[in-house]
Amino acid sequence: MMKGHIYIYLLGILLLSVSCTGKFREFNTDQSGITDEDLVIDDNGFGIRLGIIQQGIYFNYDFGKGKNWPFQLIQNLNADMFSGYMHDAKPLNGGTHNSDYNMQDGWNSAMWTHMYSYIFPQIYQSENATRDTEPALFGITKVLKVEVMHRVTDYYGPIIYKNFANARNQYRPDTQKEVYYEFFNELDSAVVSLVGYIEKRPESNGFSRFDLLLDGQYSSWVKFANSLRLRLAMRISAVDPDKAYTEFRKGLENEFGVFEAEDERVAVSTQSGFTNPLGELNRVWNETYMSATMESILTGYDDPRLKVYFEACTDKAYAGEYRGIRQGTC
């Protein structure tokens, strides 16, 4: 009788082991993750990658500590403070930092580190994935590439651009002039790809569900490219006026036009669940306010943007007034 129980027990273990190993792959697969098959369906792979790049324009990612601290390092504590647009009243770094020109290496390197670690690799992959098969998405990738990286070269000057991921050329940096000239070449490629696709499939707007910045229409992305060309042309107008003039005319005279109307803007819609990082920096962290410089300029010229950019003081002594903090003041 005992042997019978042992045989049944062993048989049960054998059957259990067979059934478990038969579903081993299923049990050890993250069912909640995105699979390679998922990326193929409905062009999700292209869209997800382009979504990351779009978020990379203002670096709105969550690394487990909240999604707005990278933006704070890249933009607010860096250029915003240094330029005097805003000021942080908290005594960060003992009360001396970029705001009073005690430049912080960790803050100043944040743009480079984040863009080259997270954004440019996605751009590189998107270019390679769309170049031969998805002309519209290839064009959008090019526009986003220029939009993302022109801020990087304006921060640092020479950057790794044409030789990104090129070990053979030892990742050689380009001068800022070389980078800007390549920007114009990239925009040429973007416009050609997008216009060619529009002419073949004028009713198509398959990118619309992945579009965080515009209305999903490929014609709007051509306008974006043209308008961006005008911006870049103005940036070099004092040092390379002939090139600036040529590129400005090229963008302005393109048949698709440029952004002119008030409602034509490249912006991340908060209706999609995204928030402006400055909101948390200001309202939650209490770490960024109007600077005294901005107060002087905006109130001195009675600038109508004042009430859009900032809120009036709530303290009784200054209720209704706009008061900025002097740089270097805690």
Steps between C-alpha positions, in 0.01 A plus 500: 500500500786732590672422167182590317497845664868550414440412134206738481706774668791455260265491203345827618841665526591378152179634348540830685858542378398426142213747513721769655784466254245492218394854596846610616530774237149628574560513874832680456383764252399845615144508372470871577803604294521600135611215278672513163170391345325790670745743343418373153121532533356829366849653475523515878875465490535813289246693705636408843851599396382831354300560818819472704674748271212747527509480879875549476453855376432601860606171660182405679597151620450313825814326626331389820549830684248709314509617141588868540842503663687435170324804353597700806867415455505537120297817468391676816806488725719546197400741222195649675699602808816601315304720259300663776157382382417345836661455838499230769458642848624186675867492606599224260868409513544721804333793328742545211456342158430582134279790601801698623738344248651235727453245222408148612650221289223256591231738382688616193572146379141380546388598149790312341462191719126459458485577128782267405397224739128489422385717210760487226513116508123496434545749216777287350286184518196678357703631205630152420157337544309745279751615237406247229145403586322784686572833328251703704631370832855547375419864426348550845806341658722749317292797614509379860873436476565862408254631758662297779863547408508870409450572868796278583740679267372836622597385850841356422614614154682203339308175547509143374248503218593361158725238662260380767539121537782509243790318664699505178517879519558481877179694568669822386313815608388758245553871528185699561514631144515142367211402725279788383574428135408137563177614668398667174588182308288295742205734451542465122474122538200534730306723261576282197388185683184652642391680183563190290286293735222761506486506120462121486262464795335838565231358729734306726564608858615177664731684737219695665463269803870536579516875442561686828588837346274569201171387347629178341488645149816451299450842341533653847837330540617658173396836645692411814811429292463828311448702818793330669714593200407865554597477867839350419560755225443782747743338745787523248400828334770705674788261421395353164250742343512354149420148619235638735331690217500197269353267762247755622366550147488124444281448806281803439433421134420131543153419368384366837587825675605570858319541831334841507163475674473525877364147529782351292743390764725209583401407854444199720130478575410460866183324384719196432588469868824698479578791730726801477808422714512860620168441672647250745824696542303808595177386663617180670872539560490880545830524318461745213360850482518814289838670511549868572626541144175367356301721737692805379461422131140380498359767732722774358369445149148415618541171317165318453674164552564581867167361623541190282851417613465577872248538781470804724616494862253379760676650803296787646784750466533439127162356403435533130856611423771313312825464692806313379796361696846644434756254370723362772240567770370216719 
